[in-house]
Amino acid sequence: MALLTLALVFLSAIIHASWNLVVRSRGANQMLLRIPLLIALFGLGPSLWLEWRGLHFSFYVWGMLILTSIFQGFYYLGLVRGYEQGDFTLVYPIVRALPVLFIALFDAGRGNQPTLVAWLGMALVSLGCLVIPHTSLRKLQWVVYRNRTMVWVLLAAFGTVGYSAIDKLAAEAMPLGATTAAQYYVYESGLTFLMLWAMLRWRGCPTGLAQLRTDWRWSCLAACGVFTSYWLILWAYQITARASYIVAMRQISIVIGAVVGALLFQEPARHLRISAAAMITFGVILIAVSR
């Protein structure tokens, strides 16, 4: 895999892990709607200026933008409800694990079959993500996954599969470059805000917009993290044939979070989680060396 792609994905993973910890510490249900709103508000002016300068998207890309905003809405709604009902160390890794192999099937269906080594790497990444939430090998039982929280986890994972596949298709259809990737994500964030707001209102959930004035610094910090991390991924989609490699390698962010939590915050099951993190890391290395 090209060095530029690796650099984009690893930098994105570091930022992605950081903003998730910020969201969790400040209250997911209060921040996740503010994030796409702030990205759209700050990015709309520059994006419209680019439109005026002649950088337009085709009707196909706009169709992808509308469709991906629906899946982004599902993803955020699943995270909101999942974090409310379950533990971060359970919800986040599983949401990230499930889409990996599905996106690989998406690539295979488009004629971009992953190599055997890459399939092995993605399997290790998925397995590591499923193991890492547990505190003991004795608790590796299916009963852990049979609870109400898993409904929302599955919704978030479904949303991830959807928007990842659609964004890959859109990235291939837009003009190549970091600028167009950023412009695309600004529009996607605005549409996602509208979709998620409608979903939260339909579910009777608080939107958190009323507290924006008193918590705007943390909200802006999280929005910067979200924008930067996914803008880098959209850029990587433009220069890489297989979306599955990108999606799988992004899960190195789980390794970062697990190691920080185990070593700095003395979270339980350090040895098990670090072993699972090593499994994810080895899987990422196999993907990185694949063609």
C-alpha positions in Angstrom: 0.0 0.0 0.0 1.3 3.5 -0.8 3.0 5.4 1.9 0.7 8.4 1.5 -2.4 6.2 2.1 -0.8 4.6 5.2 0.1 8.1 6.5 -3.5 9.4 5.9 -5.1 6.3 7.6 -2.8 6.3 10.7 -3.2 10.0 11.3 -6.9 9.6 10.9 -6.9 6.8 13.4 -5.1 8.8 16.0 -7.5 11.7 15.6 -10.6 9.4 15.5 -9.7 7.7 18.8 -9.2 11.2 20.4 -12.6 12.6 19.4 -14.4 9.5 20.5 -12.9 9.9 24.0 -13.9 13.6 24.0 -17.5 12.7 23.0 -17.7 10.0 25.6 -16.4 12.2 28.4 -18.8 15.1 27.6 -21.9 13.1 26.9 -22.5 11.4 23.5 -26.2 12.3 23.4 -25.4 15.9 23.9 -22.6 16.3 21.4 -23.2 14.1 18.4 -25.8 16.4 16.8 -23.6 19.4 17.3 -20.7 17.9 15.5 -22.1 17.8 12.0 -23.8 21.1 12.6 -20.6 22.9 13.4 -18.7 21.2 10.5 -21.4 22.5 8.1 -21.5 26.0 9.6 -17.8 26.5 9.5 -17.2 24.8 6.2 -20.2 26.0 4.2 -18.6 29.4 3.3 -15.4 28.0 1.9 -17.3 25.2 0.1 -19.6 27.7 -1.6 -16.6 29.8 -2.6 -15.1 26.7 -4.2 -18.4 26.2 -6.1 -18.2 29.8 -7.3 -14.7 29.2 -8.4 -15.9 26.3 -10.6 -15.4 23.2 -8.4 -18.7 21.5 -8.8 -20.0 18.0 -8.1 -22.0 15.9 -10.5 -25.6 14.9 -10.0 -24.3 11.4 -9.2 -22.1 12.7 -6.4 -25.0 14.7 -5.0 -27.2 11.6 -5.1 -24.5 9.8 -3.1 -24.4 12.7 -0.6 -28.1 12.4 0.1 -27.9 8.6 0.4 -24.8 8.6 2.6 -26.4 11.2 5.0 -29.1 8.7 5.7 -26.6 6.0 6.7 -24.6 8.6 8.7 -27.8 9.4 10.6 -28.2 5.7 11.4 -24.6 5.5 12.6 -24.9 8.5 14.9 -28.2 7.5 16.2 -26.8 4.0 17.0 -23.9 5.6 18.8 -26.1 7.9 20.8 -28.4 5.2 22.0 -25.6 2.6 22.4 -23.5 4.9 24.6 -26.6 5.7 26.7 -27.3 2.0 27.4 -23.9 0.3 27.2 -20.2 0.8 28.1 -17.9 2.6 25.7 -15.4 -0.3 25.7 -18.2 -2.6 24.5 -20.1 -0.4 22.0 -17.2 1.3 20.2 -15.1 -1.8 19.3 -18.0 -3.8 18.1 -19.3 -1.0 15.9 -15.9 -0.8 14.3 -15.4 -4.6 14.0 -18.6 -5.7 12.2 -18.3 -3.5 9.0 -14.8 -4.7 8.1 -15.6 -8.0 6.4 -18.8 -6.6 4.9 -16.8 -3.8 3.1 -14.4 -6.5 1.9 -17.4 -8.3 0.3 -18.4 -5.0 -1.2 -14.9 -4.7 -2.8 -15.0 -8.3 -4.0 -18.4 -7.6 -5.6 -16.9 -4.7 -7.5 -14.0 -6.8 -8.8 -11.4 -5.5 -6.3 -11.0 -8.9 -4.6 -8.7 -8.5 -1.5 -5.7 -10.8 -1.4 -5.5 -13.8 0.8 -3.1 -12.1 3.1 -5.5 -9.1 3.4 -8.4 -11.4 4.1 -6.4 -12.9 7.0 -5.5 -9.4 8.2 -9.1 -8.3 8.2 -10.2 -11.4 10.0 -7.6 -10.7 12.7 -8.8 -7.1 13.0 -12.4 -8.1 13.4 -11.6 -10.8 15.9 -9.4 -8.5 17.9 -12.2 -5.9 18.0 -14.7 -8.4 19.3 -12.3 -9.7 22.0 -11.0 -6.3 23.2 -14.2 -5.3 25.2 -13.9 -8.3 27.5 -12.3 -8.3 30.9 -11.6 -12.1 31.1 -11.3 -15.0 28.7 -13.9 -16.8 30.8 -16.4 -14.2 29.8 -16.0 -14.7 26.1 -19.6 -15.9 25.7 -22.4 -15.0 23.2 -24.6 -14.0 26.1 -22.5 -10.8 26.4 -23.8 -9.7 23.0 -27.4 -10.6 23.6 -28.8 -7.4 25.2 -30.7 -4.3 24.3 -27.6 -2.3 23.6 -26.7 -4.6 20.7 -29.7 -3.4 18.7 -28.2 0.1 18.6 -24.7 -1.3 18.0 -25.9 -3.2 15.0 -27.7 -0.1 13.7 -24.5 1.9 14.0 -22.5 -0.9 12.3 -25.2 -1.0 9.5 -24.8 2.8 9.1 -21.0 2.4 8.9 -21.2 -0.2 6.2 -23.6 2.0 4.2 -21.8 5.3 4.4 -18.4 3.7 3.8 -19.5 2.0 0.6 -21.3 5.0 -0.7 -18.5 7.4 0.2 -16.0 5.2 -1.7 -18.2 5.3 -4.8 -18.5 9.1 -4.5 -14.8 9.5 -3.9 -14.1 7.8 -7.2 -16.5 10.1 -9.1 -15.4 13.4 -7.8 -12.3 15.4 -8.9 -9.2 14.1 -7.3 -7.6 16.0 -4.4 -7.8 16.9 -0.7 -9.8 20.0 -1.4 -12.7 18.1 -3.0 -12.6 15.5 -0.2 -13.0 18.3 2.4 -15.8 20.0 0.4 -17.6 16.7 0.0 -17.5 16.1 3.8 -18.8 19.6 4.6 -21.9 18.9 2.4 -22.3 15.4 3.9 -22.2 16.9 7.4 -24.9 19.4 6.7 -27.2 16.7 5.3 -26.3 14.4 8.1 -27.3 17.0 10.7 -30.7 17.4 9.1 -31.2 13.6 9.0 -30.0 13.0 12.6 -32.0 15.9 13.9 -35.1 14.3 12.4 -34.3 10.9 13.8 -33.7 12.2 17.3 -36.9 14.2 17.2 -38.8 11.1 16.0 -37.3 9.0 18.8 -38.0 11.8 21.4 -34.3 12.0 22.3 -32.7 15.3 23.4 -30.7 17.0 20.7 -28.3 18.9 22.9 -28.4 22.0 20.8 -29.7 24.1 23.7 -26.4 23.6 25.6 -24.2 24.6 22.6 -23.5 28.0 24.0 -22.2 26.7 27.3 -20.2 23.8 25.9 -19.1 25.2 22.6 -15.4 24.8 23.2 -15.6 21.0 23.6 -18.1 20.7 20.8 -15.8 22.6 18.4 -12.9 20.5 19.4 -14.8 17.3 18.7 -16.1 18.7 15.4 -12.5 19.5 14.3 -11.5 15.9 15.2 -14.4 14.4 13.3 -13.9 16.5 10.3 -10.1 16.0 10.1 -10.3 12.2 10.7 -12.9 11.5 8.0 -11.6 14.1 5.5 -8.3 12.1 5.5 -10.2 8.9 4.9 -12.1 10.4 2.0 -8.8 11.5 0.5 -7.4 8.0 1.0 -10.5 6.5 -0.7 -9.6 8.6 -3.8 -6.2 7.0 -4.2 -6.9 3.5 -3.0 -8.8 0.8 -5.0 -10.1 -1.2 -2.0 -12.3 0.5 0.6 -12.0 -2.6 2.8 -8.3 -2.0 3.4 -9.0 1.6 4.6 -11.9 0.6 6.8 -9.9 -2.3 8.4 -6.7 -0.2 9.0 -8.8 2.6 10.6 -9.3 0.2 13.5 -5.8 0.9 14.8 -7.6 3.7 16.6 -9.1 0.9 18.9 -5.5 -0.2 19.7 -4.6 3.4 20.6 -7.6 3.7 22.9 -7.0 0.3 24.5 -3.4 0.8 25.2 -3.9 4.3 26.7 -6.8 3.0 28.9 -4.8 0.0 30.1 -1.4 1.7 30.8 -2.4 5.2 31.8 -5.8 4.8 33.4 -5.2 1.3 34.8 -8.4 -0.1 33.3 -9.0 -3.8 34.1 -7.9 -6.8 32.0 -4.8 -5.0 30.7 -3.1 -8.2 29.5 -6.2 -9.4 27.6 -6.9 -6.1 25.9 -3.3 -5.5 25.0 -3.2 -9.0 23.5 -6.3 -8.2 21.5 -4.7 -4.9 20.5 -1.7 -6.8 19.3 -4.0 -9.0 17.2 -5.5 -5.9 15.5 -2.0 -4.5 15.0 -0.8 -7.6 13.3 -3.9 -7.7 11.1 -3.3 -4.1 10.1 0.3 -4.9 9.2 -0.8 -7.7 7.0 -3.2 -5.4 5.2 -0.5 -2.7 4.8 1.9 -5.1 3.0 -0.8 -6.4 0.7 -1.2 -5.3 -2.9 
